[in-house]
Amino acid sequence: MHLQESGQMYLETILVLSKSGKPVRSIDVSEYMGFSKPSVSRAIGLLKTGGYVTVSKEGYLTLTEEGSAVAESIYEKHTLLTKFLVQLGVNEETAVEDACKIEHIISEESFEAIRKHAGL
């Protein structure tokens, strides 16, 4: 299953929320992303079917190995691109917004070149 940008964003959100150490539920994802509960429920169902997420009987979300790999990759791109743009003089708010857009379309080759150039 090929993930669209929205699927990548859901996985990244689950990863970010899980870093707090608390179990992650669909309602947490909904609140964090500002999306409706039905929209999140549908997306989580697709991610579950695709093998990216498991849902416990209590409703807790866990990234699978594949889901975690995708989420970590997107999160790494987001954080490095944000830092790089800030180093270039972009204000942090704009850098975060732009990094969020770029992280989904940048090639691995370009990303690695930026990482190497930035020394990050």
C-alpha positions in Angstrom: 0.0 0.0 0.0 1.4 3.3 -1.1 0.9 6.0 1.5 -0.3 9.4 0.6 0.8 12.6 2.4 -2.2 12.4 4.8 -1.3 8.8 5.8 2.3 9.9 6.5 1.0 12.7 8.6 -1.1 10.4 10.7 1.8 8.1 11.3 4.1 11.0 12.2 1.4 12.3 14.6 1.1 8.9 16.3 4.9 8.8 16.7 5.1 12.4 18.1 2.2 11.6 20.6 3.8 8.3 21.6 7.0 10.2 22.6 5.2 11.5 25.6 5.1 7.9 27.0 1.3 7.9 27.2 -0.8 5.5 25.2 -2.2 7.1 22.0 -5.8 6.9 21.1 -7.7 8.1 18.0 -9.2 11.0 20.0 -5.6 12.2 20.8 -4.8 12.1 17.1 -8.0 14.0 16.3 -7.3 16.7 18.9 -3.6 17.1 17.8 -4.4 17.3 14.1 -7.6 19.3 14.4 -9.5 16.7 12.4 -13.0 15.2 13.1 -13.3 11.9 14.9 -14.9 10.2 11.9 -12.1 11.4 9.6 -9.4 10.0 12.0 -11.3 6.8 12.5 -11.5 6.2 8.7 -7.8 7.0 8.3 -6.8 4.7 11.2 -8.8 2.0 9.7 -7.0 2.4 6.4 -3.6 2.4 8.2 -4.6 -0.7 10.1 -5.6 -2.5 6.9 -2.3 -1.4 5.3 -0.3 -2.9 8.2 1.0 0.4 9.5 -0.9 0.5 12.8 -2.4 -1.9 15.3 -5.4 -1.0 17.5 -5.7 -2.8 20.9 -9.1 -3.8 22.2 -8.8 -0.7 24.5 -8.4 1.5 21.5 -4.7 2.2 21.9 -2.8 2.8 18.7 0.6 1.3 18.1 2.8 1.7 15.0 3.9 -1.6 13.4 7.5 -2.0 12.4 6.7 -0.7 8.9 4.5 2.2 10.3 7.3 3.1 12.7 9.9 3.2 9.8 7.7 5.5 7.8 6.9 7.8 10.7 10.6 8.0 11.8 11.7 8.9 8.3 9.1 11.6 8.0 9.8 13.0 11.5 13.6 13.0 10.8 13.0 14.9 7.5 10.7 17.4 9.3 13.2 18.1 12.1 16.3 18.4 9.9 14.6 20.5 7.3 13.2 22.8 10.0 16.7 23.3 11.5 18.2 23.8 8.1 15.7 26.5 7.1 16.2 28.3 10.5 20.0 28.2 9.9 19.3 29.9 6.6 17.5 32.7 8.4 13.9 31.6 8.0 11.8 32.4 11.1 10.9 29.2 13.0 7.2 29.3 12.5 7.6 29.5 8.7 10.4 26.9 8.8 8.1 24.4 10.6 5.3 25.0 8.1 7.6 24.8 5.0 9.4 21.7 6.4 6.0 20.0 6.8 5.3 20.5 3.1 8.7 19.6 1.8 9.1 16.4 4.0 6.5 14.5 1.9 7.9 15.3 -1.6 11.7 15.5 -1.2 13.7 12.7 -2.7 16.1 10.7 -0.6 19.0 11.9 -2.7 18.1 15.6 -2.2 17.5 15.0 1.5 20.8 13.3 2.0 22.6 16.2 0.1 20.9 18.7 2.5 21.8 16.6 5.5 25.4 16.4 4.4 25.6 20.1 3.5 24.0 21.3 6.7 26.1 19.0 8.9 23.0 18.1 10.9 
